[in-house]
C-alpha cells in the first residue's frame, strides 16, 4: 500500500480521495494501514482474485481506467508486478512521479506509548525477523543467532557508547523465529523486550521514535523509510540474479536514504560481509 501511495499522494494533494480494496487472503495485513494514509477514506477486502492478467499492465491515470486494468469495475494498481520484474517504481504510472514525503498518521496514545517504552539513555533498536518459513521461502536467514548478532552489530556500528535495548516485534502468524531470536538475545545478555501482535499505530510510533531498525524484507523497512528512521534491511533476490543497479526492491525506497540512513544487504552475504559493508559507510 505504501508503494502505491508514493504515486497516489500527488492526486491526494490535489484533493482527490480514494476508497481502497485489496485481496482478502490471509493474513489480511493490509487492514492495518487503514487510517494511517492521508487520502484513504475507506478500505475493504475483495474476494481473492487472480492477479496474473494484471501483471505489468500499465496504469496511466487511475481516474480514467482502461478496460484491461479493470476487475469488476475497479482499477487494479498492481505495482508489485513491476518491482518483481526488475522495473523501477518510476516506470509504474509514469505520469505521476514518486513523492516519498508521505506521512503515516497515528494518534497521541500510540506516540505516548512508544516514548514511554523507549529508554532515553539507551540505543533503541527495533528488530523484525519474520518467521522460519518466510526466511526459508526467500532464502534469507532462518537462524535466531544471525538476527541476534545482527542487532548487536548494528549497535556497535551506530550506538556511540549507549547500551543496547532491542524491541523484538512480530505477529502471532510469524512468531516462531521471533520468539527464538528474543530468547537468543536474552542468552547473550542483551536487554530485550518481546512485542507480539501490537496495535499497528504503536509499531509505527515505536519505529518512528527508535534509533535504528533491523528487519527482514517487509513493510517494516518501508515504515522506517517513511518515518526516516535509519534501517538495515535484508533483501532477497528475484529469480536468483543479483543486479545492484536494477534490483527491484530498491525501487520503492527513497533514493536519498540509500547509503545514508537505509542500508540494504542481501541474503547470501554472510555476517562478516555485512561487517565489512558497514565499515565502508
N, C-alpha and C positions, 0 to 999 in steps of 0.2 A: 504493500500500500504506500509506503514512504517513497519507493522508487517512482511510482506513478504521480505522487504529489509534487515531486520535483518538477514535473511538467505542468500539472494542472494548476499549480499555485498562481501562475500568471493569469489564468482565467478567473480564479477566485478573487484576485486583487482587482479585477475588472467588475466585480460584483456578482459573478456567477456562482450559484450554489449547486452542490452535487448530492444526489442520492446514490449510494454505492451498494453494489451487490457482489458477492463472491460465492464460489462453490461451497457447498455445505458439508464436505467430507471432514472427518475427524483429523486432527484435534480441534478444529474450528477456532484457531487462534486469532483470526482476523477481527473478531468482535472486540478484542482488547484495545484496538486502536481507535474504536468509535469514541467520539467526543474529544479526541486529542488533536485532530487535524482541523485547522481553520477551513471553513467552506463545506464540510461534510455535514449535511443537515439530517441525514438518516442513513441507516445501514441495515441490510438484511441478507439472508442466505438464499441462494437458488438451489434447486436440486442439482446433484452432481452432473456436470456437463463434460463432454469430450472436447478438450482444447485443441486437439490435433488439427481441425480445419482452420484454426486461427493462428497457427504458427507463422511467424514472420509476416503477418498481414499488416500493412502499413495503415496507420490512422493519421489522417491529415487534420481533421477537426472533429472532436467528439460531439460537437453541437450539430454537425451535419453529417451523420454517418452514412457510409456507402453500404449497399446490401451485403457485401462479402464480410463485413465485420460485425454483423448483427446476429445476436442469439435471442430469439423470442422477443424481438423488438429492442433489445438492449445492445449498445455498442460494447464490444469486447476489447478492452485495452490490455492485450497480452504482452506486456513489456518484458516479462521473463524470457519469452522465446527469443527476443533479440539478444539479451545478455548471454543466454546459454549457447548461442551460435556465434560467439566472439564478435558481436556487433556492439558498438558503443551505445550508451543510452541516448546520446545526441542523435543517433540515427533513427530513433523512435519518435514519432510525432515531430519531425524536423522543423515544422513551422513554429514550435514552442521551445525555445532554448531552456535548458535547465536553470532553475533558480534554487540553489541549495540553502538559502536563508529562510527555511521554514521553521515554524515553532511547533513544539508538542505541548499542548495545553494540559495542565494538571489542575491541582487545587491547593489551597493553603494547608489543608490537613496532610496531604502527602509530602509537601515540602517540609513541614514541621517534623513529620515522622522521619524523613531521611536525614535531616540535620541533627536530630536527636540520636539517630542510630550511628552516625559517623563521628569518629573521635577527632577532636581539634588538634591533638598533638601527635596523631598517627598518620601514616601513609595509607589511605583508604583505597583498597583495590577491590573492584567488583570482578568476580570470576564466574564465567558461564562455560561449562564444558559439554553440555547436552548429554546424550545417553550413549551407552556402549553401542547400541545398534546403529545410531546415526553416524557415529565415528567410524564404525566398520563399513557402513554403506558408502561413505565418502572417502574411504582410505585415509582417514585422518589419524587421530591418536586415542585409541580406546584404552589408555593406561592412566590410572589415577596419579601415578608417580610423575608422569610427564606434566600434567596440568598443575600439580602442586609445585613442582620445580619451576615451571614457567612463572607462576605467581612470585616466587622468591627471586627469580631472575629479573623480572620487571621491577621489583622493589629495589634490588641492588643497583639497577640502572638509573632509576628515576627519583629515589626517595630523599636524597640529600640528608641522610642520617636519621630520619624519623622512623620509629618502629613500625613494622608492617601489621596491618589488620586486613584480613581478607573476608569479603562477603560472598559466600558461595550461593548463587541463585539458580533456580530451576523450577520445573513444574512436575506434578505427580507422574506425568506420562514419560518423563525422561530423568527420573530421579536416581537410577541405579548408579551410574558413573558419578553423578553429582554427590551422592552421599559417600561413596568410597573416596572421592577426592577430598571431601571435607574431613573424613577420618584420617587420611594420609597427612593432611596439613596439621591436624592435632598431634599425630605421632611425631611430626617434625618439630613440634613446639611452637608452631605459628598461631598467633591469635586469630581465631576464625569464628564466623557466625554463619549458620546454615539458614537460608531463607527460601522455603519452598512455597509455591502457589500464592505468592504475594499479589496484592492488588497491583494492576499494571501501572497505575499512577505512581504508586510507591516505588516501583522499579525504575520508572523514568526519572524520578527525582533523586533516587539513590545514585543512578549513573550520572545525572546532571551535576551532583554535588561531590562526587568521588574524585580522587586524584588520578585514577587510571582504571582502564577496563582491559581484561584479557579474556578472549572469547573464541569459541568455536564459530565458524562461519554461520551467521544467523542475523536476525533482526537486532540482536543486542549491539552488534557492531554498528548497525545503521543508526540506532538510538544514540550511541556515542558520537557518531559523525554529526548528527543533527545538533546535539547539545554541546558539541565542540569539546568533549572530554577526551583526553589522549587515550588511544586504544591500540593494542596489538591484537590482530585477528588472524587465526589460522585459516588459510584458504585451501580449497581443493582445486584440482584442475578439471577442465572439461575434456572428455574424450582422450585423456591421457597425454595431452600435449601442453607443454609449457611455452607460452609466448608472452613475455612480460609486457610488451607494448600493446598487445591486443587482448590481454586477459579479461574475460567478460565481467567478472565480479568487481573489477576496479572501476567499471563504468559508472555505477551509481554513486561512487564516493566523491565527495567534494575534492577536486584536484588540488586545492590549496592545502588540504590536510595531509596529502601523501608525503611521507618522509619528514613531516613537521610534527603532526600530532596523531597521524594514523599510519600504523606500521604493519603492512601485510606480510605474512610469512606463509610458506607453502608446506603442504602436508609431508613431503618427503625430505624436508630439511630436518636434520637431527638437532637436538638441543645445542650441540656445540656449534653448529652452523648458525643458529639463531643468536648465540652469544657473539659470534664474530660480526654478524649483521648489526646487532645493537651497538657494538663498539664503534662501528663506522658512522653512526648517526650523529 
